[in-house]
Amino acid sequence: MPCLDLRESLERPVSEYMSKNFTKVNFDDGIVDAAEAMQDSATTEAVVMHGDDPIGIVTERDILYKVVAAGLDPSNVNVRAVMNAPVATIDSKAKVIDAIAKMSKLGVRRLGVTKDGKFVGLITQKAMILGELGQQLVLPELASPVTVGCPYCGATVADRSELSNHIDRAHLGRGLLEGDLTKW
């Protein structure tokens, strides 16, 4: 898999990393149906639709925390009871760095992608990092910069270890850089 330069990767449009074939469920569908749809499409989320309009997103974590951990019977819970709404969106021409910033600010891992106001896809943190379109986004912790500065906010730090801790704390949340991939 070819590896893009970090700065180049962050400047690319989100449309290059979005999925046009995202999983959809109806807002009246049951949680079990939604989980099966996610399993069938090998995704961790489904866009909740009301007719042709996306009104929310339901994720594996929503099902796990809001249904299973809450002790509810999944066969008696529908999607609209646990979905996150509304769907936060970003324009298809926006840069990856803008999507990362928006996700960080909103505390989400997924954004709907719009073009001319129409919902056309879904972008995830995982897609941007793993590069589902055959490209790989270089993580700053793995780059060998001449000076050590955060590529997201410009903060200067003493070394790569401190940079990793800074990015983990300030931009990604605890866990990923310590090897905990369960949040991704």
Backbone as CSV, one residue per row, in Angstrom:
resi,resn,N_x,N_y,N_z,CA_x,CA_y,CA_z,C_x,C_y,C_z
1,MET,0.850,-1.170,0.000,0.000,0.000,0.000,0.898,1.236,0.000
2,PRO,0.751,2.131,-0.975,1.604,3.320,-0.987,1.282,4.222,0.193
3,CYS,2.295,4.901,0.662,2.154,5.732,1.836,2.259,7.200,1.433
4,LEU,1.267,7.989,1.788,1.277,9.414,1.471,2.023,10.189,2.551
5,ASP,2.633,11.285,2.171,3.218,12.216,3.117,2.105,12.734,4.021
6,LEU,2.397,12.926,5.304,1.387,13.350,6.268,0.689,14.629,5.836
7,ARG,1.455,15.651,5.492,0.839,16.926,5.111,-0.046,16.753,3.874
8,GLU,0.429,15.979,2.918,-0.364,15.726,1.710,-1.655,14.986,2.064
9,SER,-1.554,13.997,2.949,-2.724,13.222,3.362,-3.780,14.110,4.014
10,LEU,-3.337,15.012,4.873,-4.268,15.870,5.596,-4.934,16.904,4.696
11,GLU,-4.328,17.186,3.549,-4.861,18.187,2.635,-5.792,17.588,1.580
12,ARG,-5.900,16.274,1.517,-6.729,15.618,0.512,-8.201,15.803,0.856
13,PRO,-9.088,15.792,-0.133,-10.519,15.936,0.145,-11.098,14.675,0.793
14,VAL,-12.070,14.867,1.660,-12.697,13.724,2.331,-13.372,12.795,1.335
15,SER,-13.743,13.306,0.178,-14.402,12.466,-0.825,-13.534,11.289,-1.245
16,GLU,-12.210,11.405,-1.095,-11.307,10.314,-1.462,-11.325,9.182,-0.438
17,TYR,-11.838,9.442,0.742,-11.851,8.446,1.808,-13.263,8.023,2.206
18,MET,-14.276,8.644,1.637,-15.648,8.344,2.043,-16.148,7.064,1.395
19,SER,-17.112,6.472,2.046,-17.793,5.301,1.513,-19.124,5.747,0.939
20,LYS,-19.353,5.405,-0.313,-20.647,5.699,-0.942,-21.642,4.579,-0.669
21,ASN,-21.122,3.404,-0.326,-21.954,2.221,-0.100,-22.059,1.922,1.390
22,PHE,-22.564,2.875,2.137,-22.700,2.712,3.577,-23.974,1.930,3.894
23,THR,-23.983,1.309,5.057,-25.126,0.522,5.506,-26.244,1.461,5.943
24,LYS,-27.460,1.131,5.514,-28.632,1.930,5.874,-29.647,1.050,6.589
25,VAL,-30.306,1.631,7.580,-31.424,0.973,8.250,-32.539,1.993,8.398
26,ASN,-33.756,1.510,8.536,-34.909,2.384,8.727,-35.066,2.702,10.213
27,PHE,-35.544,3.892,10.526,-35.652,4.313,11.927,-36.590,3.422,12.738
28,ASP,-37.498,2.679,12.093,-38.394,1.767,12.792,-37.845,0.352,12.911
29,ASP,-36.682,0.075,12.281,-36.088,-1.260,12.363,-35.699,-1.583,13.798
30,GLY,-35.686,-2.852,14.103,-35.243,-3.303,15.415,-33.724,-3.298,15.497
31,ILE,-33.216,-3.257,16.713,-31.771,-3.271,16.946,-31.145,-4.555,16.412
32,VAL,-31.829,-5.680,16.553,-31.299,-6.946,16.044,-31.133,-6.858,14.527
33,ASP,-32.114,-6.275,13.838,-32.016,-6.100,12.376,-30.840,-5.201,12.018
34,ALA,-30.651,-4.142,12.779,-29.536,-3.226,12.521,-28.200,-3.933,12.738
35,ALA,-28.100,-4.700,13.804,-26.855,-5.431,14.086,-26.571,-6.439,12.974
36,GLU,-27.596,-7.111,12.494,-27.418,-8.064,11.393,-26.990,-7.356,10.112
37,ALA,-27.555,-6.185,9.842,-27.173,-5.413,8.645,-25.708,-4.990,8.732
38,MET,-25.277,-4.558,9.921,-23.872,-4.182,10.109,-22.962,-5.399,9.946
39,GLN,-23.380,-6.522,10.501,-22.578,-7.740,10.383,-22.469,-8.166,8.918
40,ASP,-23.582,-8.139,8.186,-23.596,-8.532,6.779,-22.686,-7.661,5.921
41,SER,-22.605,-6.377,6.259,-21.786,-5.455,5.458,-20.404,-5.220,6.067
42,ALA,-20.095,-5.911,7.156,-18.793,-5.799,7.833,-18.469,-4.354,8.195
43,THR,-19.468,-3.650,8.750,-19.275,-2.276,9.213,-19.610,-2.192,10.697
44,THR,-19.240,-1.093,11.298,-19.528,-0.890,12.710,-20.596,0.174,12.923
45,GLU,-21.231,0.601,11.834,-22.263,1.619,11.928,-23.266,1.469,10.798
46,ALA,-24.439,2.069,11.017,-25.457,2.129,9.974,-26.098,3.509,10.033
47,VAL,-26.331,4.077,8.866,-27.030,5.358,8.787,-28.522,5.069,8.907
48,VAL,-29.168,5.790,9.808,-30.592,5.599,10.062,-31.373,6.516,9.113
49,MET,-32.262,5.900,8.346,-33.017,6.633,7.327,-34.483,6.762,7.726
50,HIS,-35.068,7.875,7.321,-36.515,8.075,7.385,-36.908,8.429,5.967
51,GLY,-37.393,7.452,5.235,-37.594,7.639,3.800,-36.238,7.750,3.126
52,ASP,-36.016,8.838,2.403,-34.739,9.066,1.731,-33.795,9.957,2.531
53,ASP,-34.218,10.351,3.727,-33.439,11.292,4.526,-32.665,10.596,5.646
54,PRO,-31.340,10.849,5.738,-30.572,10.331,6.866,-30.885,11.159,8.107
55,ILE,-31.308,10.477,9.175,-31.695,11.208,10.389,-30.823,10.874,11.594
56,GLY,-29.962,9.870,11.463,-29.115,9.494,12.586,-28.127,8.416,12.198
57,ILE,-27.333,8.024,13.165,-26.372,6.929,12.994,-26.478,6.042,14.226
58,VAL,-26.460,4.737,14.005,-26.405,3.775,15.099,-25.118,2.975,14.925
59,THR,-24.434,2.742,16.031,-23.146,2.046,15.989,-23.182,0.800,16.874
60,GLU,-22.168,-0.050,16.688,-22.028,-1.219,17.560,-21.947,-0.785,19.018
61,ARG,-21.233,0.295,19.267,-21.098,0.783,20.648,-22.442,1.228,21.206
62,ASP,-23.273,1.861,20.378,-24.614,2.239,20.839,-25.384,1.003,21.288
63,ILE,-25.309,-0.043,20.479,-26.019,-1.278,20.804,-25.449,-1.896,22.073
64,LEU,-24.135,-1.937,22.162,-23.490,-2.541,23.326,-23.808,-1.767,24.606
65,TYR,-23.608,-0.447,24.575,-23.764,0.350,25.791,-25.217,0.699,26.119
66,LYS,-25.990,1.084,25.112,-27.352,1.564,25.373,-28.390,0.444,25.451
67,VAL,-28.035,-0.732,24.951,-28.991,-1.841,24.984,-28.464,-2.966,25.881
68,VAL,-27.357,-3.576,25.482,-26.843,-4.735,26.211,-26.436,-4.367,27.635
69,ALA,-25.567,-3.366,27.789,-25.102,-2.984,29.130,-26.232,-2.444,30.001
70,ALA,-27.261,-1.883,29.362,-28.406,-1.360,30.114,-29.386,-2.467,30.501
71,GLY,-29.106,-3.699,30.043,-29.954,-4.829,30.408,-31.267,-4.893,29.658
72,LEU,-31.347,-4.199,28.522,-32.575,-4.228,27.733,-32.604,-5.451,26.827
73,ASP,-33.780,-5.871,26.457,-33.941,-6.991,25.532,-33.807,-6.435,24.112
74,PRO,-32.739,-6.794,23.387,-32.515,-6.247,22.037,-33.692,-6.472,21.089
75,SER,-34.443,-7.541,21.289,-35.574,-7.800,20.389,-36.739,-6.851,20.631
76,ASN,-36.672,-6.074,21.721,-37.749,-5.118,22.023,-37.316,-3.663,21.887
77,VAL,-36.161,-3.410,21.269,-35.647,-2.048,21.135,-35.520,-1.733,19.644
78,ASN,-35.979,-0.539,19.256,-35.795,-0.165,17.855,-34.664,0.848,17.708
79,VAL,-34.252,1.027,16.483,-33.090,1.852,16.156,-33.236,3.280,16.666
80,ARG,-34.388,3.875,16.499,-34.536,5.290,16.870,-34.333,5.530,18.359
81,ALA,-34.472,4.480,19.169,-34.292,4.627,20.615,-32.823,4.784,21.002
82,VAL,-31.900,4.343,20.158,-30.487,4.387,20.529,-29.608,5.140,19.541
83,MET,-30.175,5.579,18.426,-29.364,6.259,17.405,-28.862,7.603,17.908
84,ASN,-27.798,8.065,17.289,-27.278,9.406,17.528,-27.822,10.303,16.423
85,ALA,-28.447,11.389,16.813,-29.065,12.270,15.821,-28.863,13.723,16.241
86,PRO,-28.779,14.605,15.281,-28.758,14.374,13.838,-27.375,13.889,13.381
87,VAL,-27.264,13.559,12.114,-25.985,13.146,11.547,-25.138,14.396,11.318
88,ALA,-23.981,14.453,11.945,-23.050,15.561,11.690,-22.489,15.355,10.285
89,THR,-22.362,16.437,9.530,-21.919,16.310,8.141,-20.749,17.233,7.832
90,ILE,-20.116,16.941,6.699,-19.031,17.760,6.173,-19.138,17.725,4.655
91,ASP,-18.743,18.808,4.003,-18.812,18.873,2.546,-17.757,17.971,1.923
92,SER,-18.070,17.394,0.788,-17.171,16.451,0.111,-15.842,17.080,-0.299
93,LYS,-15.808,18.390,-0.457,-14.567,19.066,-0.851,-13.692,19.443,0.344
94,ALA,-14.224,19.277,1.560,-13.459,19.618,2.755,-12.226,18.729,2.850
95,LYS,-11.220,19.231,3.524,-9.965,18.489,3.680,-10.067,17.492,4.841
96,VAL,-9.244,16.460,4.772,-9.167,15.463,5.834,-8.891,16.131,7.171
97,ILE,-7.992,17.093,7.206,-7.665,17.784,8.459,-8.903,18.457,9.049
98,ASP,-9.792,18.979,8.182,-11.027,19.599,8.653,-11.979,18.550,9.238
99,ALA,-12.019,17.386,8.605,-12.864,16.302,9.118,-12.356,15.827,10.476
100,ILE,-11.045,15.678,10.608,-10.463,15.260,11.883,-10.782,16.281,12.969
101,ALA,-10.637,17.554,12.640,-10.927,18.616,13.614,-12.399,18.599,14.017
102,LYS,-13.288,18.435,13.048,-14.722,18.428,13.347,-15.094,17.213,14.196
103,MET,-14.544,16.050,13.853,-14.818,14.849,14.646,-14.335,15.034,16.076
104,SER,-13.141,15.592,16.216,-12.574,15.826,17.538,-13.444,16.790,18.334
105,LYS,-13.855,17.871,17.717,-14.678,18.886,18.389,-16.026,18.310,18.827
106,LEU,-16.636,17.496,17.955,-17.957,16.945,18.247,-17.907,15.644,19.051
107,GLY,-16.713,15.060,19.174,-16.592,13.799,19.886,-17.224,12.628,19.154
108,VAL,-17.108,12.634,17.815,-17.669,11.556,16.998,-16.570,10.919,16.154
109,ARG,-16.854,9.753,15.614,-15.898,9.048,14.768,-16.358,8.949,13.324
110,ARG,-17.539,9.500,13.041,-18.122,9.391,11.711,-18.808,10.694,11.349
111,LEU,-18.727,11.044,10.071,-19.443,12.209,9.558,-20.135,11.824,8.252
112,GLY,-21.337,12.346,8.063,-21.971,12.223,6.765,-21.270,13.181,5.818
113,VAL,-21.159,12.807,4.557,-20.515,13.654,3.559,-21.606,14.168,2.622
114,THR,-21.587,15.477,2.393,-22.589,16.086,1.520,-21.938,16.726,0.304
115,LYS,-22.706,16.765,-0.768,-22.287,17.466,-1.982,-23.496,18.243,-2.463
116,ASP,-23.327,19.546,-2.573,-24.439,20.429,-2.936,-25.638,20.211,-2.019
117,GLY,-25.352,19.989,-0.724,-26.404,19.826,0.272,-27.023,18.442,0.328
118,LYS,-26.624,17.542,-0.560,-27.185,16.195,-0.592,-26.225,15.204,0.076
119,PHE,-26.764,14.312,0.886,-25.996,13.285,1.588,-25.494,12.273,0.557
120,VAL,-24.163,12.171,0.403,-23.606,11.298,-0.645,-22.678,10.205,-0.114
121,GLY,-22.330,10.248,1.169,-21.419,9.242,1.678,-21.188,9.371,3.164
122,LEU,-20.283,8.530,3.649,-19.943,8.499,5.062,-18.432,8.409,5.182
123,ILE,-17.867,9.241,6.045,-16.420,9.215,6.299,-16.219,8.819,7.758
124,THR,-15.247,7.932,7.981,-14.957,7.482,9.339,-13.493,7.739,9.660
125,GLN,-13.193,7.842,10.955,-11.795,7.981,11.366,-10.998,6.790,10.853
126,LYS,-11.570,5.632,10.962,-10.885,4.414,10.528,-10.525,4.496,9.047
127,ALA,-11.432,4.977,8.211,-11.158,5.078,6.769,-10.017,6.050,6.501
128,MET,-9.990,7.156,7.238,-8.926,8.137,7.022,-7.577,7.590,7.471
129,ILE,-7.561,6.832,8.549,-6.301,6.316,9.064,-5.824,5.111,8.261
130,LEU,-6.727,4.202,7.954,-6.339,3.003,7.225,-6.315,3.205,5.716
131,GLY,-6.994,4.228,5.225,-6.998,4.514,3.805,-7.703,3.449,3.006
132,GLU,-9.009,3.355,3.163,-9.779,2.324,2.479,-9.663,2.395,0.956
133,LEU,-9.202,3.502,0.420,-9.084,3.619,-1.031,-7.686,3.276,-1.523
134,GLY,-6.977,2.469,-0.749,-5.663,2.016,-1.178,-4.533,2.956,-0.804
135,GLN,-4.820,3.934,0.023,-3.789,4.854,0.481,-3.708,4.726,1.986
136,GLN,-2.616,5.117,2.532,-2.440,5.024,3.971,-2.048,6.383,4.513
137,LEU,-2.787,6.849,5.502,-2.465,8.100,6.159,-1.357,7.841,7.169
138,VAL,-0.270,8.560,7.059,0.856,8.370,7.966,0.517,8.986,9.311
139,LEU,0.627,8.203,10.363,0.411,8.743,11.695,1.624,9.552,12.112
140,PRO,1.428,10.710,12.712,2.540,11.573,13.080,3.550,10.896,13.998
141,GLU,3.106,9.975,14.835,4.015,9.306,15.754,5.037,8.456,15.010
142,LEU,4.721,8.084,13.774,5.607,7.210,13.010,6.482,7.985,12.041
143,ALA,6.227,9.261,11.893,7.023,10.087,10.999,8.326,10.481,11.697
144,SER,9.323,10.888,10.926,10.597,11.315,11.496,10.820,12.786,11.201
145,PRO,10.153,13.667,11.939,10.290,15.090,11.667,11.641,15.636,12.127
146,VAL,12.095,16.725,11.475,13.320,17.400,11.877,13.079,18.075,13.216
147,THR,11.937,18.746,13.353,11.531,19.314,14.634,10.255,18.604,15.036
148,VAL,9.990,18.531,16.312,8.825,17.808,16.789,7.719,18.808,17.084
149,GLY,6.696,18.781,16.230,5.548,19.653,16.405,4.300,18.902,16.032
150,CYS,3.211,19.204,16.689,1.945,18.530,16.420,1.417,18.968,15.061
151,PRO,1.149,18.028,14.162,0.628,18.385,12.846,-0.820,18.852,12.881
152,TYR,-1.509,18.606,13.988,-2.904,19.001,14.097,-3.077,20.424,14.629
153,CYS,-2.306,20.775,15.665,-2.512,22.086,16.283,-1.256,22.950,16.327
154,GLY,-0.105,22.379,15.926,1.127,23.152,15.886,1.892,23.217,17.188
155,ALA,1.395,22.573,18.246,2.096,22.594,19.537,3.483,21.973,19.383
156,THR,4.469,22.556,20.049,5.829,22.035,20.024,6.050,21.189,21.273
157,VAL,6.649,20.011,21.062,6.905,19.101,22.175,8.360,18.648,22.140
158,ALA,8.833,18.044,23.215,10.247,17.708,23.373,10.720,16.573,22.476
159,ASP,9.865,15.541,22.299,10.304,14.387,21.515,9.091,13.641,20.961
160,ARG,9.361,12.548,20.218,8.288,11.786,19.586,7.371,11.135,20.609
161,SER,7.922,10.709,21.727,7.105,10.101,22.771,6.110,11.123,23.327
162,GLU,6.599,12.338,23.574,5.722,13.395,24.073,4.682,13.772,23.015
163,LEU,5.085,13.771,21.738,4.143,14.040,20.649,3.033,12.998,20.647
164,SER,3.401,11.745,20.792,2.411,10.674,20.828,1.426,10.879,21.973
165,ASN,1.947,11.194,23.152,1.077,11.442,24.306,0.184,12.655,24.080
166,HIS,0.749,13.725,23.501,-0.028,14.933,23.226,-1.175,14.629,22.269
167,ILE,-0.876,13.958,21.159,-1.911,13.652,20.168,-2.960,12.740,20.773
168,ASP,-2.535,11.773,21.540,-3.461,10.861,22.199,-4.407,11.630,23.119
169,ARG,-3.856,12.505,23.964,-4.667,13.270,24.918,-5.529,14.325,24.237
170,ALA,-4.916,15.121,23.380,-5.589,16.310,22.853,-6.443,16.050,21.619
171,HIS,-6.102,15.051,20.816,-6.786,14.919,19.531,-7.523,13.600,19.325
172,LEU,-7.056,12.517,19.908,-7.676,11.223,19.629,-8.427,10.642,20.809
173,GLY,-8.031,10.943,22.003,-8.590,10.301,23.173,-7.685,9.180,23.618
174,ARG,-7.753,8.830,24.855,-6.864,7.816,25.417,-7.110,6.461,24.781
175,GLY,-6.058,5.697,24.569,-6.189,4.305,24.189,-5.579,3.896,22.873
176,LEU,-5.870,4.571,21.769,-5.439,4.127,20.450,-3.931,3.965,20.361
177,LEU,-3.200,4.963,20.806,-1.754,4.921,20.638,-1.082,3.988,21.628
178,GLU,-1.840,3.499,22.595,-1.305,2.507,23.514,-1.651,1.094,23.046
179,GLY,-2.256,1.005,21.853,-2.561,-0.297,21.275,-3.978,-0.762,21.499
180,ASP,-4.834,0.049,22.129,-6.213,-0.331,22.352,-7.027,0.015,21.111
181,LEU,-7.254,-0.970,20.246,-7.994,-0.739,19.004,-9.485,-0.963,19.171
182,THR,-9.947,-1.270,20.384,-11.374,-1.534,20.591,-12.209,-0.299,20.378
183,LYS,-11.632,0.883,20.486,-12.372,2.126,20.267,-12.452,2.469,18.783
184,TRP,-11.767,1.728,17.948,-11.706,2.022,16.512,-12.422,0.960,15.789
